[in-house]
Amino acid sequence: MPKIRTHKGTQKRFRRTATGKVMRRHAQQSHMLEKKSQKRKRLYGMQHQVAPQDVREVLRVAPYL
C-alpha cells in the first residue's frame, strides 16, 4: 500500500501535542493592531485547540501530523 501524501500547507499551520490535541494559531493578528487591546493581542499569540468537528478533516489531509 502506498504512503499517503501530506498537504504541506496544513502541516505548516497545525501542530499536535503529546496528548494528541491538534493546535492552531489564532486569526486576526496580522493587521490593524492599533485599535485592539493589549489583552486581545496577547491572546492572539497563543496556540488554540482546533474545534472537535474540524479535527478529523485536518488529520485526513495531514495523517502524519
C-alpha positions, -999 to +999 in steps of 0.1 A: +000+000+000+015+034-009+021+061+016-004+089+019+007+124+008+006+151+034-009+185+025+021+208+032+000+239+039-018+220+066+014+206+080+028+241+085-003+255+101-012+228+127+008+211+154-001+180+175+006+179+213+019+149+232-017+142+243-030+142+208-047+175+206-045+195+174-034+231+179-037+261+156-027+298+156-053+325+161-066+346+133-068+384+132-033+392+144-015+405+113-030+439+108-050+468+123-034+461+157-036+498+170-073+495+178-071+461+195-065+459+233-032+446+247-050+416+262-066+407+229-033+409+211-016+388+237-043+361+234-039+361+196-003+350+201-012+318+219-020+284+204-056+274+204-072+240+201-089+231+168-126+226+171-136+190+176-157+189+144-126+200+124-100+177+138-110+148+116-106+169+084-072+182+095-059+147+102-072+134+069-051+158+049-021+156+072-021+120+085+014+121+099+009+153+118 
